[in-house]
Amino acid sequence: MSKMINGFMLVDAPYSALNNAGTDAGDRTDNIVRVKYIQKGRDRYPYVSGQALRYWWRDTLKEKFGWNLSPISREKKIAFTAANPINYEDDDIFGYMRALKKNDGGTVTRISPLKNSPLVSIVSQNPTNDFGVMARHYGDPVPYEHEFYSTVLKGIFSLDLNSVGVFSSVEKTGYKNMYPELEKIAEDESLEKNEDGNFILNKEIRLKRAKDVIRILPYLKGGAKLTSHLTDVVPKFIVLCVIDGGNHIFMNIAEEKEGKPNVNLDVINENLTEYEDIILSKVYIGIMEGFMGDLKSEIKKCYDDNDEIVIGTVKEAIDSFSTELDRLM
C-alpha cells in the first residue's frame, strides 16, 4: 500500500518580495529589481519558486532540529552532495544525483520523497514599485527601485512515507540510490535488507525524519528582502492527511473570489467524500485565528460534528497529525 502525506498550505504575504527575478533587460533603468511572477493572459501572479521553498525547508531543519546536512562539492560547472542518505537526512528526504566513476558505481540518483509546488498568489497582482535611495556617502544619492506585493500564496506538498529511509539499487534513473561504498556503510550500520534488495533504516530513524519534515513547518523561515519587508512565512492555514496514492486531493481548494483569496469548503467536502476510500488518516486542518476573516469559525461550524476532521491552530494540527505517523509507518 502506498502511503503519501498530502499537505496544502497558505502563506500570508502582506508586503513582501520573497523571491526576486533580478533586473529586466527591457527596463528604463538597470537598477529595478523585479519579483517573480506567472503570467496568465494579462494577469500576473507573484510566486516563490519550488526550489526556494525547499531551501527554506532544508535550512530550517538544520537550524531548528539539528539536521546534519550533506556536504556539497563542486567540480567545474557541476555541484553535488555526498549522496549518502544513511548519514545525511537531507540526502534521504530531498534526493540527489551524483556521477561517480564507472568502477565506483556510475551515476546514482534518488527521487526526493518530499515533493512540493511553488507558492503562487491566489489573486492576480500588479506589484508596487518602491523607490529607495543610497545616501550614506558624499556626493549625489544613488536611487534604485524594487517591486513588492500584498497577497496570500498557496502551495501543496507530499511526502512518500514508503520511500523515507528506504534505498534501492535498481538500475533505473531515480531508483539507483546505492553504490559499493554506500552498501559498505549500510552493512556497517546493520541496515535491514528486504526481499527486493532494498536497504532500510530502522523504524525509529525513518519515523523521526518523516515527523521532522512536517513538524518544522510552524518554524519555517526564509525569503528575500527580509531587511525591509520582513515576512513570516509560517503557514497560516494548513490541511494534512495520509492517502493511499500519489495524487493531491487538496490542490484546488483555494480560489479567487471577488478579488480576494477564498478557501472553498464545498470543494473540500467533495474531495473528502470522493476519496474517502483512500484516506488512511484523519484530516487535520490548522488555521490562525483571524486569518481570512471568519474562515476558522466557518470551518469549525462545518466540521465540529465530524470525528474524522481535527481542527486547531496550525501548530496543534501539525503536532496532532505527526502522532498518526506512529501508526502508519
Sequence and secondary structure as in RCSB ss.txt:
>XXXX:A:sequence
MSKMINGFMLVDAPYSALNNAGTDAGDRTDNIVRVKYIQKGRDRYPYVSGQALRYWWRDTLKEKFGWNLSPISRE
KKIAFTAANPINYEDDDIFGYMRALKKNDGGTVTRISPLKNSPLVSIVSQNPTNDFGVMARHYGDPVPYEHEFYS
TVLKGIFSLDLNSVGVFSSVEKTGYKNMYPELEKIAEDESLEKNEDGNFILNKEIRLKRAKDVIRILPYLKGGAK
LTSHLTDVVPKFIVLCVIDGGNHIFMNIAEEKEGKPNVNLDVINENLTEYEDIILSKVYIGIMEGFMGDLKSEIK
KCYDDNDEIVIGTVKEAIDSFSTELDRLM
>XXXX:A:secstr
   EEEEEEEEEEEEE  SEEE  TTSSSS EEEE EEEETTEEEEEE HHHHHHHHHHHHHHHH       EEE
TTEEE    TTT HHHHHH EEEE  GGGTSEEEE  SEEE  EEESS    EEEEEEE SSSSS EEEEEEEEE
EEEEEEEEEETTTTTEE B SSTTTB   HHHHHHHHHTT EE TTS EE  HHHHHHHHHHHHHTGGG    S 
TTTS    S SEEEEEEESSSS TTTTSEEEETTEEEE HHHHHHHHHHTTTTB S EEEEE TTTTTTHHHHHH
HHHTT TTEEEE HHHHHHHHHHHHHHH 
